[in-house]
Amino acid sequence: MKPVLHINMADEGGKVYCCLRNRVVLLNEAQKSQYCGGCGMFAGYVGDTGVKCQWADVRLVSDPHVVADPAAEFASNQIKPVPADYLSTYSALEP
């Protein structure tokens, strides 16, 4: 799975989705220095209006993936696909 560039634009309240923290956060100086600055997914800023992050996203999204609604992005990232072979592996463990 190749890394996808996520362009996380701040909403009206200045909040973005943060994959590292798996939550919607205020993109302020504290967030930038305490989290973005040391994050392996950090790929730069979009001026004062957003942040670019890059990670291997299991969802089928475009590359780059532009995020305008951080709350919807958070919700979307809570749904993880289950591999097709998981159910057959699980049934093999049953008594």
C-alpha positions as CSV (number, residue, x, y, z in Angstrom):
1,M,0.0,0.0,0.0
2,K,1.6,3.3,-1.1
3,P,1.5,6.4,1.0
4,V,-1.2,9.0,0.2
5,L,-0.8,12.7,0.6
6,H,-3.6,14.1,2.8
7,I,-4.3,17.8,2.6
8,N,-6.2,18.6,5.8
9,M,-7.8,22.0,5.5
10,A,-8.9,23.8,8.7
11,D,-12.6,24.2,9.2
12,E,-14.3,27.5,10.3
13,G,-13.1,27.0,13.8
14,G,-9.5,26.3,12.8
15,K,-9.7,22.5,13.4
16,V,-8.2,19.7,11.3
17,Y,-8.2,15.9,11.5
18,C,-4.9,14.6,13.0
19,C,-4.2,11.0,12.2
20,L,-1.4,10.8,14.8
21,R,-3.8,11.7,17.6
22,N,-6.8,10.2,15.8
23,R,-9.0,13.2,16.6
24,V,-10.0,16.6,15.4
25,V,-7.7,19.2,16.8
26,L,-7.2,22.9,16.8
27,L,-4.3,23.7,14.3
28,N,-2.6,26.2,16.6
29,E,1.0,26.7,17.6
30,A,0.9,24.1,20.3
31,Q,-0.4,21.5,17.9
32,K,2.2,22.4,15.4
33,S,5.1,22.3,17.8
34,Q,4.1,19.4,20.1
35,Y,2.7,17.0,17.4
36,C,3.2,18.1,13.8
37,G,6.9,19.0,14.4
38,G,7.8,15.4,15.5
39,C,5.3,13.4,13.5
40,G,6.6,11.0,10.8
41,M,3.5,11.6,8.7
42,F,4.0,15.4,8.6
43,A,4.5,16.7,5.0
44,G,4.3,20.5,5.5
45,Y,1.7,23.2,6.0
46,V,-0.8,24.7,3.7
47,G,-0.1,28.3,4.7
48,D,-2.0,29.1,7.9
49,T,-5.1,27.1,6.7
50,G,-4.1,23.5,6.9
51,V,-1.5,20.8,7.2
52,K,-0.2,18.1,4.8
53,C,0.3,14.6,6.1
54,Q,1.3,11.4,4.3
55,W,0.5,7.9,5.4
56,A,-0.6,4.5,3.9
57,D,-4.4,4.9,4.0
58,V,-6.3,1.6,3.9
59,R,-9.4,3.5,2.5
60,L,-9.9,4.0,-1.3
61,V,-9.1,7.8,-1.5
62,S,-7.6,10.0,-4.1
63,D,-4.0,11.0,-4.0
64,P,-3.8,13.8,-2.9
65,H,-6.8,13.4,-0.6
66,V,-8.2,16.9,0.2
67,V,-10.1,17.0,3.5
68,A,-12.4,20.0,4.0
69,D,-14.5,18.4,6.8
70,P,-12.4,17.2,9.7
71,A,-15.3,15.6,11.6
72,A,-16.3,13.6,8.6
73,E,-12.6,12.5,8.0
74,F,-12.4,11.4,11.7
75,A,-15.6,9.3,11.3
76,S,-14.3,7.8,8.0
77,N,-11.1,6.8,9.7
78,Q,-12.9,4.8,12.4
79,I,-14.1,2.3,9.8
80,K,-11.4,-0.3,9.1
81,P,-11.9,-3.0,6.4
82,V,-11.7,-6.6,7.5
83,P,-9.5,-8.8,5.3
84,A,-11.4,-11.4,3.4
85,D,-9.4,-14.2,4.9
86,Y,-10.1,-13.1,8.5
87,L,-13.4,-14.9,8.7
88,S,-12.0,-18.2,7.5
89,T,-9.1,-17.9,9.9
90,Y,-11.5,-17.2,12.8
91,S,-13.7,-20.2,12.0
92,A,-10.7,-22.4,12.1
93,L,-10.2,-21.5,15.7
94,E,-13.6,-22.5,16.8
95,P,-13.9,-25.7,18.9
